[in-house]
Amino acid sequence: MTTRSISFPLSVSQRIAIGALCLFLGAFLTWGVGMAQDSRMHNAAHDTRHAIGFPCH
């Protein structure tokens, strides 16, 4: 069985855009969910926030 991989070369500007999007999404998930008042969102991310040192209460 032969495995083939397909690569799509990205330009530097595309890599920067993807990196910025990932940073924005990560920041939103950390602070947006971290400061959420909804108990379901709070409980879903509770242990992870404490593991990375993010206070939530």
Secondary structure, DSSP 4 states (H G I P E B T S, - for coil): -----------HHHHHHHHHHHHHHHHIIIIIHHT---HHHHHHHHHHHHHTT----
